[in-house]
Amino acid sequence: MDIKDTARPVDGAGISAFLRSLPAQPLLLGLGEARHFVGELGELRNEIFRHLVEHEGYRSFAIESDCLRGLVVDDYVTTGAGTLDDVMERGFSHDFGSAPGNRELVRWMRAYNEEHDEKLRFFGFDGPLEYWAASPRQALTALHDLLDGPLLCGRETLDTLLGPDDRWSNEATAMDPSQSIGQSADAQRLRLIADDLVALLDTQTPQLSAADRERAALYARTATGLLRYHYWMADASPSRWTRLSALRAVMMAANLRAVAEHGPALVFSSNLHLQRNKTLMPFGDQQLEWWSAGAIAATYLGDRYAFLASAFGTLGDGTPPPDTVEGMLSTLPWEHSLVDARRLAEAVTEPAPRVSHDFAYFPLDPAQLDMIDGIVFLKQAVSLKKFG
């Protein structure tokens, strides 16, 4: 089989044909990033999303960003609350608000909603995490304030137990578990309170509006997820970072399942988070291994989850060797190609793994092509934001 027979240009017709080739129409269509902050991929993603909205009935977009900050963006695109500048500054984590493609996407979604009754929705699906984690204050207090009836504690007690936010968000805890308060007496009591609030939410669900139910559920899973994450931030065992990476994936997957209720949705995140297989990552002298958010979500959604990985040919100054998957795909005649990954796996013979000198780029794993539904391939990726 000629490798060209596995691919076609990335355009509206190609995207629609790809969707028709799937065993079921996905509630979540994941578009992975081989590397963050690649301008060309952000622009192509926006074109894909516009086509999905205008021709395939998609109404939601989700990105690997803080799920609570995402509420700011969603309020803006649905109601016009705030200004675009303010939303880009406050509505994203991981510095994703600085990406021109994200700004253009938010602007377009707001303009679309001004002209249509059926509104587009925006979601962040990451937890409020970096390598450290945010205070659970926002999620806990917002959940507390949405409920009424016999509460385990009042707001004053909650505020006292939480204390200053900077004792939770201390960046030094990333490498020094002894500085984490996640296993302190206050944190342990907050975990009990959070559990009680979640149970109380279940008893009061029928009296809440649909919007309040959606937000309360988000606050509930974020509060319990953050407190669980902080607990393991204080763990000094060798499995600490494997556990923390897995807990982040669990939080992401829970948010993805909530997004699926508003599907079909396009999800944009690192290939590592959206893939169906286990994630392997070197971390110091360790090799971390955990099930990705995509793998967890796909377990529940089955054929209603689909994954398009991205990959690049020339990356900055690096050109892929011709015997790698990216090197072979670089021979395609189009600058942007949509590749049937399973057919590609049949067409290529023992490709070599690509070794990238850019630590922020994650090459395709030749052994996992059959776990991918498709590949969005860019011959050149040059608009890179440097890390570190």
C-alpha positions as CSV (number, residue, x, y, z in Angstrom):
1,M,0.0,0.0,0.0
2,D,1.3,3.4,-1.0
3,I,1.5,5.7,2.1
4,K,-0.4,8.3,0.1
5,D,-3.4,6.0,0.0
6,T,-3.8,6.4,3.8
7,A,-4.1,10.2,3.7
8,R,-5.8,13.2,2.3
9,P,-5.6,16.9,2.8
10,V,-7.1,18.4,6.1
11,D,-10.2,20.2,4.9
12,G,-13.9,20.1,5.6
13,A,-14.6,17.2,3.3
14,G,-11.8,15.2,4.9
15,I,-13.0,15.8,8.4
16,S,-16.5,14.8,7.5
17,A,-15.3,11.7,5.7
18,F,-13.2,10.8,8.8
19,L,-16.2,11.1,11.0
20,R,-18.3,8.9,8.7
21,S,-15.6,6.2,8.7
22,L,-15.9,5.8,12.5
23,P,-18.0,3.0,13.9
24,A,-20.2,5.6,15.8
25,Q,-20.4,9.4,15.8
26,P,-18.2,10.5,18.8
27,L,-19.5,12.5,21.7
28,L,-15.8,13.5,22.2
29,L,-13.4,14.0,19.3
30,G,-10.0,14.5,20.7
31,L,-7.4,16.5,18.7
32,G,-4.0,15.9,20.4
33,E,-1.0,18.2,20.5
34,A,2.4,16.7,19.9
35,R,3.7,19.9,21.4
36,H,2.1,22.9,23.1
37,F,2.3,26.4,21.6
38,V,2.5,25.5,17.9
39,G,0.8,28.4,16.2
40,E,0.0,26.4,12.9
41,L,-1.7,23.7,14.8
42,G,-3.9,26.2,16.7
43,E,-4.9,27.8,13.5
44,L,-5.7,24.4,11.9
45,R,-7.7,23.4,15.0
46,N,-9.8,26.5,14.7
47,E,-10.6,25.7,11.1
48,I,-11.6,22.2,12.1
49,F,-13.8,23.4,14.9
50,R,-15.6,25.9,12.7
51,H,-16.3,23.1,10.2
52,L,-17.6,20.8,12.9
53,V,-19.9,23.6,14.2
54,E,-21.2,24.6,10.8
55,H,-21.6,21.2,9.2
56,E,-21.5,18.5,11.9
57,G,-23.6,19.9,14.7
58,Y,-20.7,20.4,17.3
59,R,-21.6,22.9,20.0
60,S,-18.8,22.5,22.6
61,F,-15.1,23.0,22.8
62,A,-12.8,21.8,25.6
63,I,-9.1,22.5,26.2
64,E,-6.4,21.3,28.6
65,S,-6.8,24.3,31.0
66,D,-8.1,24.9,34.5
67,C,-11.8,23.8,34.7
68,L,-12.7,26.6,37.1
69,R,-11.0,29.3,35.1
70,G,-12.9,27.9,32.1
71,L,-16.1,29.2,33.6
72,V,-14.9,32.7,32.9
73,V,-14.4,31.9,29.2
74,D,-17.8,30.1,29.0
75,D,-19.6,33.1,30.6
76,Y,-18.0,35.3,28.0
77,V,-18.8,33.3,25.0
78,T,-22.4,32.5,26.1
79,T,-23.4,35.9,27.6
80,G,-20.7,38.4,26.7
81,A,-19.7,38.9,30.3
82,G,-16.4,40.8,30.6
83,T,-13.9,41.8,27.9
84,L,-11.9,39.6,25.6
85,D,-8.6,40.9,27.1
86,D,-9.7,40.1,30.6
87,V,-11.0,36.7,29.7
88,M,-7.8,35.7,28.0
89,E,-5.9,36.7,31.1
90,R,-8.1,35.2,33.7
91,G,-9.8,32.3,31.9
92,F,-6.8,30.1,31.1
93,S,-4.1,28.3,33.0
94,H,-0.7,27.1,31.7
95,D,-0.3,30.5,29.9
96,F,-2.6,29.2,27.2
97,G,-4.4,32.6,27.2
98,S,-1.3,34.1,25.5
99,A,-1.7,31.8,22.4
100,P,-3.1,33.8,19.4
101,G,-5.1,30.8,18.2
102,N,-6.9,30.5,21.5
103,R,-7.7,34.2,21.4
104,E,-9.1,33.9,17.9
105,L,-11.1,30.9,18.9
106,V,-12.8,32.6,21.9
107,R,-13.5,35.7,19.7
108,W,-15.1,33.6,17.0
109,M,-17.2,31.6,19.5
110,R,-18.5,34.8,21.0
111,A,-19.3,36.2,17.6
112,Y,-21.1,33.0,16.6
113,N,-23.2,33.0,19.8
114,E,-24.3,36.6,19.1
115,E,-26.0,35.5,15.9
116,H,-27.4,32.1,17.0
117,D,-29.9,31.0,19.6
118,E,-28.3,27.6,20.2
119,K,-25.1,28.6,22.0
120,L,-21.6,27.2,21.8
121,R,-20.0,26.2,25.1
122,F,-16.4,26.4,26.3
123,F,-14.8,24.1,28.9
124,G,-11.5,23.7,30.6
125,F,-11.1,20.1,31.6
126,D,-7.8,20.1,33.5
127,G,-7.8,20.5,37.3
128,P,-6.5,23.7,38.9
129,L,-3.0,22.2,38.8
130,E,0.5,22.8,37.6
131,Y,3.1,20.6,39.1
132,W,1.8,22.0,42.4
133,A,-2.0,22.6,43.0
134,A,-4.3,25.5,43.8
135,S,-6.2,26.0,47.0
136,P,-9.5,24.1,47.2
137,R,-11.1,27.4,48.4
138,Q,-13.0,28.4,45.3
139,A,-14.5,24.9,44.7
140,L,-15.3,24.2,48.3
141,T,-16.9,27.6,49.1
142,A,-18.8,27.8,45.9
143,L,-20.2,24.3,46.5
144,H,-21.0,25.2,50.1
145,D,-22.9,28.3,49.0
146,L,-25.0,26.5,46.4
147,L,-26.5,24.2,49.1
148,D,-28.8,24.7,52.0
149,G,-29.9,22.6,55.0
150,P,-27.8,20.9,57.7
151,L,-24.2,21.6,56.8
152,L,-21.2,20.1,58.6
153,C,-19.8,23.5,59.1
154,G,-20.4,27.2,58.4
155,R,-18.5,29.5,56.0
156,E,-16.5,30.9,58.9
157,T,-15.2,27.5,60.0
158,L,-14.5,26.6,56.3
159,D,-12.4,29.8,55.9
160,T,-10.5,29.1,59.1
161,L,-9.6,25.6,58.0
162,L,-8.6,26.7,54.6
163,G,-6.4,29.5,55.9
164,P,-4.3,31.6,53.4
165,D,-4.4,30.3,49.9
166,D,-0.6,30.6,49.5
167,R,0.0,27.7,51.9
168,W,-1.8,25.4,49.5
169,S,-0.3,26.8,46.3
170,N,3.3,26.8,47.5
171,E,5.3,25.9,44.4
172,A,8.1,24.4,46.5
173,T,5.8,21.5,47.4
174,A,6.3,20.1,43.8
175,M,9.8,18.9,44.8
176,D,9.6,19.0,48.6
177,P,6.6,17.0,50.0
178,S,7.5,18.1,53.6
179,Q,6.2,21.6,52.6
180,S,2.8,20.4,51.7
181,I,-0.1,20.7,54.1
182,G,-2.1,18.1,52.3
183,Q,-2.0,15.6,55.2
184,S,-2.4,18.2,58.0
185,A,-5.3,18.0,60.5
186,D,-7.0,20.9,58.7
187,A,-6.7,19.2,55.3
188,Q,-8.0,15.9,56.7
189,R,-11.1,17.6,58.2
190,L,-11.7,19.5,54.9
191,R,-11.7,16.1,53.1
192,L,-14.5,15.0,55.4
193,I,-16.4,18.2,54.9
194,A,-16.0,17.9,51.1
195,D,-17.3,14.4,51.2
196,D,-20.3,15.5,53.3
197,L,-21.1,18.4,50.9
198,V,-21.0,16.0,47.9
199,A,-23.5,13.7,49.7
200,L,-25.7,16.7,50.5
201,L,-25.6,17.8,46.9
202,D,-27.0,14.4,45.9
203,T,-29.9,14.9,48.3
204,Q,-30.7,18.3,46.9
205,T,-30.2,17.7,43.2
206,P,-33.9,17.8,42.3
207,Q,-34.3,21.4,43.6
208,L,-31.4,22.9,41.7
209,S,-31.7,24.4,38.3
210,A,-29.9,22.6,35.4
211,A,-27.2,25.4,35.4
212,D,-26.7,25.1,39.2
213,R,-26.5,21.3,39.0
214,E,-23.8,21.5,36.4
215,R,-21.7,24.0,38.3
216,A,-22.3,22.2,41.7
217,A,-21.1,18.9,40.1
218,L,-18.0,20.7,38.8
219,Y,-17.3,22.2,42.2
220,A,-17.8,18.9,43.9
221,R,-15.4,16.8,41.8
222,T,-12.9,19.7,41.8
223,A,-12.9,20.1,45.6
224,T,-12.6,16.4,46.3
225,G,-10.0,16.0,43.5
226,L,-7.8,18.9,44.8
227,L,-7.9,17.7,48.4
228,R,-7.0,14.2,47.3
229,Y,-4.1,15.6,45.1
230,H,-2.8,17.7,48.0
231,Y,-2.9,14.6,50.3
232,W,-0.5,12.9,47.9
233,M,1.6,16.0,47.4
234,A,2.6,15.4,51.0
235,D,3.6,11.8,50.3
236,A,7.4,11.1,50.3
237,S,7.3,7.6,48.8
238,P,9.0,6.8,45.4
239,S,5.5,6.3,43.9
240,R,4.5,10.0,44.6
241,W,4.7,11.3,41.1
242,T,3.1,8.3,39.5
243,R,0.2,8.7,41.9
244,L,-0.1,12.4,41.3
245,S,0.0,12.0,37.5
246,A,-2.7,9.3,37.7
247,L,-4.9,11.5,39.9
248,R,-4.6,14.4,37.5
249,A,-5.7,12.0,34.7
250,V,-8.7,11.0,36.8
251,M,-9.7,14.6,37.3
252,M,-9.4,15.3,33.6
253,A,-11.4,12.2,32.7
254,A,-14.2,13.1,35.0
255,N,-14.4,16.6,33.4
256,L,-14.3,15.0,30.0
257,R,-17.3,12.8,30.8
258,A,-19.1,15.9,31.9
259,V,-18.2,17.6,28.6
260,A,-19.6,14.6,26.8
261,E,-23.0,15.4,28.1
262,H,-22.8,18.5,26.0
263,G,-21.4,16.6,23.0
264,P,-20.5,16.3,20.3
265,A,-17.4,18.3,21.5
266,L,-14.0,18.9,20.1
267,V,-11.3,18.4,22.8
268,F,-7.8,19.9,22.4
269,S,-5.0,18.7,24.6
270,S,-1.6,17.0,24.6
271,N,-1.5,13.6,22.8
272,L,-0.3,12.1,26.1
273,H,-3.5,13.1,27.8
274,L,-5.9,12.0,25.0
275,Q,-4.3,8.8,23.9
276,R,-6.0,5.4,24.7
277,N,-2.9,3.7,25.9
278,K,-0.8,4.2,29.1
279,T,1.3,7.2,29.3
280,L,5.1,6.7,29.8
281,M,7.2,9.7,30.8
282,P,10.8,10.0,32.0
283,F,10.9,12.1,35.2
284,G,14.4,12.5,36.7
285,D,15.7,9.0,37.3
286,Q,12.2,7.5,37.2
287,Q,9.9,6.3,34.4
288,L,6.4,7.3,35.2
289,E,3.5,5.2,33.9
290,W,-0.2,5.8,34.3
291,W,-3.5,5.5,32.3
292,S,-4.2,8.7,30.4
293,A,-7.4,10.7,30.7
294,G,-8.3,9.6,27.2
295,A,-8.0,5.9,28.1
296,I,-10.2,6.4,31.2
297,A,-12.8,8.4,29.3
298,A,-12.8,5.9,26.4
299,T,-13.5,3.1,28.9
300,Y,-16.8,4.7,29.6
301,L,-17.6,6.1,26.2
302,G,-16.5,3.3,24.0
303,D,-17.0,4.1,20.3
304,R,-18.3,7.5,21.3
305,Y,-14.7,8.6,21.9
306,A,-12.3,9.2,19.0
307,F,-8.7,10.4,19.0
308,L,-6.8,12.3,16.3
309,A,-3.1,12.6,17.3
310,S,-1.0,15.3,15.8
311,A,2.6,15.0,14.6
312,F,5.0,17.3,12.9
313,G,7.7,16.9,10.2
314,T,10.3,19.7,10.4
315,L,10.2,21.0,14.0
316,G,12.2,24.1,14.4
317,D,15.6,23.0,13.1
318,G,15.0,19.3,13.5
319,T,14.0,17.2,10.4
320,P,12.7,13.6,11.1
321,P,14.8,10.8,9.8
322,P,13.2,9.1,6.7
323,D,12.7,5.8,8.5
324,T,10.5,7.3,11.2
325,V,6.7,7.6,10.9
326,E,7.1,11.4,10.8
327,G,9.8,11.1,8.1
328,M,7.5,8.9,6.0
329,L,4.6,11.2,6.4
330,S,6.8,14.1,5.3
331,T,6.7,12.6,1.8
332,L,3.0,13.3,1.5
333,P,2.2,16.1,-1.0
334,W,0.1,18.2,1.3
335,E,1.3,20.7,4.0
336,H,-1.4,19.5,6.3
337,S,-2.6,15.9,6.0
338,L,-5.3,13.8,7.7
339,V,-4.0,10.2,8.0
340,D,-5.9,7.0,8.7
341,A,-3.7,5.7,11.5
342,R,-4.8,2.0,11.3
343,R,-4.2,1.8,7.6
344,L,-0.9,3.6,8.1
345,A,0.1,0.9,10.6
346,E,-0.5,-1.7,7.8
347,A,1.4,0.3,5.2
348,V,4.6,1.1,7.0
349,T,7.2,-1.6,7.8
350,E,9.1,-1.5,11.1
351,P,9.4,2.3,11.4
352,A,12.1,3.6,13.8
353,P,11.0,5.7,16.7
354,R,11.8,9.4,16.3
355,V,14.2,10.9,18.9
356,S,13.5,14.6,19.3
357,H,15.9,17.1,20.8
358,D,13.0,19.3,21.8
359,F,12.0,17.9,25.2
360,A,8.5,19.4,24.8
361,Y,7.7,17.4,21.6
362,F,6.4,13.9,22.0
363,P,6.9,11.9,18.8
364,L,4.5,9.3,17.5
365,D,5.1,5.8,19.0
366,P,5.2,3.4,16.0
367,A,4.0,0.6,18.2
368,Q,0.8,2.4,19.1
369,L,-0.5,3.5,15.7
370,D,-3.4,1.0,16.0
371,M,-4.6,2.8,19.2
372,I,-5.1,6.1,17.2
373,D,-8.1,6.8,14.9
374,G,-6.3,9.3,12.8
375,I,-3.3,11.6,12.6
376,V,-3.2,15.3,11.8
377,F,0.2,15.8,10.2
378,L,1.9,19.2,9.7
379,K,5.0,19.1,7.4
380,Q,6.5,22.1,9.2
381,A,6.0,23.5,12.7
382,V,8.0,26.6,13.3
383,S,6.0,28.9,15.5
384,L,7.2,27.5,18.8
385,K,7.2,29.0,22.2
386,K,10.3,28.0,24.1
387,F,10.1,26.3,27.4
388,G,12.3,26.7,30.4
